[in-house]
Amino acid sequence: MICFGATDKGPYRENNEDYFAFAEAGDYTLMAVADGLGGESSGEIASCLAADEALSYLSLALPSAAGSEIPDLIGKAFNKANVAVLLNALENKDREGMCTTLTIAVIKGTEVTIGHIGDTRCYMMHGSSVMKLTVDHNEAAMLASKGEIKEDEATSHPGRNRLYKVVGLNQFLNPDIYSYNIIYGDLIILCSDGFYSQFTDNQIAGLIRNDKSDLELLARKLVSEAIRSGSRDNITVLIGNTSRK
């Protein structure tokens, strides 16, 4: 599997609290995007620490694991990331309260398993269509799920910025875990809200549809398009192509 990512602080932020990482672990490909919270330098520390800790654990645990163990291992990876962020904040009082979102995709063959906390997202592009595979952990998404607001209203609702589930604030995490079947040639796309907040799913599909052959250029293009569209946040896109090596 081939992966490329791009990130930018955007024109309105002083620093970049987004972070992405990917790794190979035996027959598995691991992808992660995190969006840190906490102000000053704390958010970028939390996002980097959480993603690296989770992928480090999975890189060691997955190669010898059975397929049925993947969801449990992802849950353990999130809790190791959580402890790492909590301990770092305890050891550095100026980082108290730092936290981060975290979305991880574990791909092997024709299956992707996703672990998710916060409002970073995972999409899959199948053919010419884009599908969102995660549910945001913010108040706007919760209201939409209850039918109190329409789904398209959630993108501009003030509750979209109020997260109720993050890495680094509670002692134990219970991440959302999703498993999906994929086919070779599907794209797995992880991104922060600085990217997806600028586009509908159909617009994302349109940006990607004709540029799938060069993932590095595509990731950079998507970040640039979000900036051009007026994103006021950090912007990160990580893309994996499930074509055979």
Buried (B, 14 or more C-beta within 10 A) or exposed (E): BEBBBBBBBBEEBEEBBBBBBBBEBEEBBBBBBBBBBBEEBBBBBBBBBBBBBBBBBBBEBBEEBEEEEBBEBBBBBBBBBBBBBBEBBEEEEEBEEBBBBBBBBBBBBEEBBBBBBBBBBBBBBBEEEBEBBBBBBBBBBBBBEEEEBEEEEBBEBEBBEEBEBBBBBEEEBEBBBBEBEBEEEBBBBBBBBBBBBBBEEEBBBEBBEEEBEEBEEBBBBBBEBBBEEEBEBBBBBBBBBBEEE
